[in-house]
Amino acid sequence: MSEAIEAMRRSIKQKQMQRLFQMEPGRELDALIARYVEGYQVVRRSLQDMDADYWIRPLSSMRSEEGELERVPTYSTTIFSAHALLNRYRQWRLQSEGEAGIQAEICGDEGAVGSSGACRTVPEAISKAAVALMIAENHLIEELLEEHGDAI
Protein backbone atom coordinates (compact mmCIF):
# COMPACT_ATOMS: atom_id res chain seq x y z
CA MET A 1 0.00 0.00 0.00
CA SER A 2 1.38 3.40 -0.86
CA GLU A 3 2.56 5.71 1.88
CA ALA A 4 0.07 8.40 0.82
CA ILE A 5 -2.90 6.06 1.19
CA GLU A 6 -1.64 4.80 4.54
CA ALA A 7 -1.16 8.40 5.75
CA MET A 8 -4.71 9.24 4.67
CA ARG A 9 -6.10 6.19 6.49
CA ARG A 10 -4.23 7.17 9.68
CA SER A 11 -5.57 10.73 9.39
CA ILE A 12 -9.16 9.51 9.01
CA LYS A 13 -8.78 7.20 12.02
CA GLN A 14 -7.35 10.04 14.12
CA LYS A 15 -10.22 12.35 13.15
CA GLN A 16 -12.79 9.70 14.07
CA MET A 17 -11.08 9.00 17.40
CA GLN A 18 -10.88 12.71 18.28
CA ARG A 19 -14.59 13.14 17.62
CA LEU A 20 -15.41 9.98 19.55
CA PHE A 21 -13.45 11.15 22.60
CA GLN A 22 -15.24 14.53 22.45
CA MET A 23 -18.70 12.93 22.48
CA GLU A 24 -20.71 13.05 25.66
CA PRO A 25 -22.54 9.92 26.80
CA GLY A 26 -26.08 10.00 25.46
CA ARG A 27 -28.34 9.15 22.58
CA GLU A 28 -25.95 10.00 19.70
CA LEU A 29 -23.28 7.69 21.11
CA ASP A 30 -25.93 5.03 21.78
CA ALA A 31 -27.09 5.29 18.15
CA LEU A 32 -23.51 4.83 16.87
CA ILE A 33 -23.16 1.66 18.93
CA ALA A 34 -26.50 0.27 17.76
CA ARG A 35 -25.64 0.97 14.12
CA TYR A 36 -21.94 0.14 13.87
CA VAL A 37 -21.26 -2.28 16.73
CA GLU A 38 -24.57 -4.15 16.92
CA GLY A 39 -25.36 -3.82 13.20
CA TYR A 40 -28.93 -2.59 13.60
CA GLN A 41 -30.84 -0.38 11.21
CA VAL A 42 -31.22 2.85 13.22
CA VAL A 43 -33.76 5.58 12.56
CA ARG A 44 -34.42 8.88 14.30
CA ARG A 45 -38.12 9.53 14.76
CA SER A 46 -40.72 11.22 16.89
CA LEU A 47 -43.36 8.76 17.96
CA GLN A 48 -46.75 9.97 19.18
CA ASP A 49 -46.20 12.51 21.97
CA MET A 50 -42.51 11.73 22.44
CA ASP A 51 -39.56 13.87 21.40
CA ALA A 52 -37.34 12.63 18.58
CA ASP A 53 -35.23 9.66 19.63
CA TYR A 54 -33.24 6.82 18.07
CA TRP A 55 -35.03 3.57 17.27
CA ILE A 56 -34.06 0.20 15.83
CA ARG A 57 -36.00 -2.23 13.75
CA PRO A 58 -35.89 -5.69 15.30
CA LEU A 59 -34.33 -8.30 13.03
CA SER A 60 -37.73 -9.93 12.56
CA SER A 61 -39.15 -6.80 10.92
CA MET A 62 -36.13 -5.73 8.82
CA ARG A 63 -37.80 -6.73 5.54
CA SER A 64 -40.79 -4.53 6.14
CA GLU A 65 -41.14 -0.80 6.74
CA GLU A 66 -43.94 -1.64 9.11
CA GLY A 67 -43.48 -3.38 12.40
CA GLU A 68 -42.73 -2.19 15.85
CA LEU A 69 -39.67 -0.12 16.54
CA GLU A 70 -37.58 -0.65 19.65
CA ARG A 71 -35.81 2.17 21.40
CA VAL A 72 -32.02 2.07 21.04
CA PRO A 73 -30.61 0.83 24.38
CA THR A 74 -28.89 3.34 26.63
CA TYR A 75 -25.45 1.77 26.23
CA SER A 76 -23.46 4.85 27.24
CA THR A 77 -25.41 5.71 30.38
CA THR A 78 -26.57 2.46 32.00
CA ILE A 79 -24.40 -0.38 33.21
CA PHE A 80 -26.88 -3.09 32.17
CA SER A 81 -26.81 -2.13 28.48
CA ALA A 82 -23.07 -1.43 28.51
CA HIS A 83 -22.30 -4.78 30.15
CA ALA A 84 -24.38 -6.55 27.49
CA LEU A 85 -21.95 -5.14 24.89
CA LEU A 86 -19.04 -6.89 26.60
CA ASN A 87 -20.63 -10.27 25.89
CA ARG A 88 -19.67 -9.74 22.22
CA TYR A 89 -15.95 -9.86 23.00
CA ARG A 90 -13.61 -12.53 24.34
CA GLN A 91 -11.12 -10.10 25.89
CA TRP A 92 -11.76 -6.79 27.55
CA ARG A 93 -10.37 -4.82 30.45
CA LEU A 94 -11.57 -2.00 32.71
CA GLN A 95 -9.24 -0.02 34.87
CA SER A 96 -9.47 3.03 37.07
CA GLU A 97 -7.14 5.86 36.20
CA GLY A 98 -7.66 7.49 39.61
CA GLU A 99 -8.96 11.03 39.27
CA ALA A 100 -8.41 10.90 35.51
CA GLY A 101 -11.36 8.49 35.17
CA ILE A 102 -12.06 4.98 33.96
CA GLN A 103 -10.59 3.38 30.85
CA ALA A 104 -11.86 0.38 28.91
CA GLU A 105 -10.02 -1.69 26.33
CA ILE A 106 -11.69 -4.22 24.08
CA CYS A 107 -9.73 -6.67 21.92
CA GLY A 108 -11.05 -7.72 18.54
CA ASP A 109 -10.67 -11.14 16.95
CA GLU A 110 -7.99 -9.92 14.54
CA GLY A 111 -5.80 -8.38 17.25
CA ALA A 112 -7.07 -4.79 17.00
CA VAL A 113 -7.69 -2.98 20.30
CA GLY A 114 -10.28 -0.31 21.01
CA SER A 115 -9.47 2.00 23.89
CA SER A 116 -11.89 4.48 25.42
CA GLY A 117 -9.45 6.98 26.82
CA ALA A 118 -10.30 8.39 30.25
CA CYS A 119 -14.07 8.48 30.87
CA ARG A 120 -16.25 9.55 33.79
CA THR A 121 -18.33 6.36 34.01
CA VAL A 122 -18.04 2.65 33.25
CA PRO A 123 -20.86 2.69 30.64
CA GLU A 124 -19.22 5.60 28.81
CA ALA A 125 -15.85 3.81 28.81
CA ILE A 126 -17.30 0.53 27.50
CA SER A 127 -19.30 2.34 24.83
CA LYS A 128 -16.38 4.40 23.55
CA ALA A 129 -14.06 1.37 23.56
CA ALA A 130 -16.57 -0.60 21.44
CA VAL A 131 -16.76 2.19 18.84
CA ALA A 132 -12.97 2.70 19.02
CA LEU A 133 -12.51 -0.99 18.18
CA MET A 134 -14.63 -0.54 15.04
CA ILE A 135 -12.38 2.38 14.04
CA ALA A 136 -9.25 0.33 14.80
CA GLU A 137 -10.62 -2.39 12.53
CA ASN A 138 -10.85 0.17 9.68
CA HIS A 139 -14.61 0.78 9.74
CA LEU A 140 -15.64 4.25 8.64
CA ILE A 141 -18.05 5.85 11.08
CA GLU A 142 -19.67 8.46 8.85
CA GLU A 143 -21.11 10.48 11.72
CA LEU A 144 -17.61 10.96 13.15
CA LEU A 145 -16.33 12.32 9.84
CA GLU A 146 -19.04 14.90 9.28
CA GLU A 147 -18.76 18.44 10.56
CA HIS A 148 -22.21 18.33 12.14
CA GLY A 149 -22.93 14.74 13.38
CA ASP A 150 -26.64 13.86 13.46
CA ALA A 151 -26.66 11.98 10.14
CA ILE A 152 -28.14 8.72 11.39
C-alpha positions in Angstrom: 0.0 0.0 0.0 1.4 3.4 -0.9 2.6 5.7 1.9 0.1 8.4 0.8 -2.9 6.1 1.2 -1.6 4.8 4.5 -1.2 8.4 5.8 -4.7 9.2 4.7 -6.1 6.2 6.5 -4.2 7.2 9.7 -5.6 10.7 9.4 -9.2 9.5 9.0 -8.8 7.2 12.0 -7.3 10.0 14.1 -10.2 12.4 13.2 -12.8 9.7 14.1 -11.1 9.0 17.4 -10.9 12.7 18.3 -14.6 13.1 17.6 -15.4 10.0 19.6 -13.4 11.2 22.6 -15.2 14.5 22.5 -18.7 12.9 22.5 -20.7 13.0 25.7 -22.5 9.9 26.8 -26.1 10.0 25.5 -28.3 9.2 22.6 -26.0 10.0 19.7 -23.3 7.7 21.1 -25.9 5.0 21.8 -27.1 5.3 18.1 -23.5 4.8 16.9 -23.2 1.7 18.9 -26.5 0.3 17.8 -25.6 1.0 14.1 -21.9 0.1 13.9 -21.3 -2.3 16.7 -24.6 -4.2 16.9 -25.4 -3.8 13.2 -28.9 -2.6 13.6 -30.8 -0.4 11.2 -31.2 2.8 13.2 -33.8 5.6 12.6 -34.4 8.9 14.3 -38.1 9.5 14.8 -40.7 11.2 16.9 -43.4 8.8 18.0 -46.8 10.0 19.2 -46.2 12.5 22.0 -42.5 11.7 22.4 -39.6 13.9 21.4 -37.3 12.6 18.6 -35.2 9.7 19.6 -33.2 6.8 18.1 -35.0 3.6 17.3 -34.1 0.2 15.8 -36.0 -2.2 13.7 -35.9 -5.7 15.3 -34.3 -8.3 13.0 -37.7 -9.9 12.6 -39.2 -6.8 10.9 -36.1 -5.7 8.8 -37.8 -6.7 5.5 -40.8 -4.5 6.1 -41.1 -0.8 6.7 -43.9 -1.6 9.1 -43.5 -3.4 12.4 -42.7 -2.2 15.8 -39.7 -0.1 16.5 -37.6 -0.7 19.7 -35.8 2.2 21.4 -32.0 2.1 21.0 -30.6 0.8 24.4 -28.9 3.3 26.6 -25.5 1.8 26.2 -23.5 4.8 27.2 -25.4 5.7 30.4 -26.6 2.5 32.0 -24.4 -0.4 33.2 -26.9 -3.1 32.2 -26.8 -2.1 28.5 -23.1 -1.4 28.5 -22.3 -4.8 30.1 -24.4 -6.6 27.5 -22.0 -5.1 24.9 -19.0 -6.9 26.6 -20.6 -10.3 25.9 -19.7 -9.7 22.2 -15.9 -9.9 23.0 -13.6 -12.5 24.3 -11.1 -10.1 25.9 -11.8 -6.8 27.5 -10.4 -4.8 30.4 -11.6 -2.0 32.7 -9.2 0.0 34.9 -9.5 3.0 37.1 -7.1 5.9 36.2 -7.7 7.5 39.6 -9.0 11.0 39.3 -8.4 10.9 35.5 -11.4 8.5 35.2 -12.1 5.0 34.0 -10.6 3.4 30.9 -11.9 0.4 28.9 -10.0 -1.7 26.3 -11.7 -4.2 24.1 -9.7 -6.7 21.9 -11.0 -7.7 18.5 -10.7 -11.1 16.9 -8.0 -9.9 14.5 -5.8 -8.4 17.2 -7.1 -4.8 17.0 -7.7 -3.0 20.3 -10.3 -0.3 21.0 -9.5 2.0 23.9 -11.9 4.5 25.4 -9.4 7.0 26.8 -10.3 8.4 30.2 -14.1 8.5 30.9 -16.2 9.6 33.8 -18.3 6.4 34.0 -18.0 2.7 33.2 -20.9 2.7 30.6 -19.2 5.6 28.8 -15.9 3.8 28.8 -17.3 0.5 27.5 -19.3 2.3 24.8 -16.4 4.4 23.5 -14.1 1.4 23.6 -16.6 -0.6 21.4 -16.8 2.2 18.8 -13.0 2.7 19.0 -12.5 -1.0 18.2 -14.6 -0.5 15.0 -12.4 2.4 14.0 -9.2 0.3 14.8 -10.6 -2.4 12.5 -10.9 0.2 9.7 -14.6 0.8 9.7 -15.6 4.3 8.6 -18.1 5.8 11.1 -19.7 8.5 8.8 -21.1 10.5 11.7 -17.6 11.0 13.2 -16.3 12.3 9.8 -19.0 14.9 9.3 -18.8 18.4 10.6 -22.2 18.3 12.1 -22.9 14.7 13.4 -26.6 13.9 13.5 -26.7 12.0 10.1 -28.1 8.7 11.4 
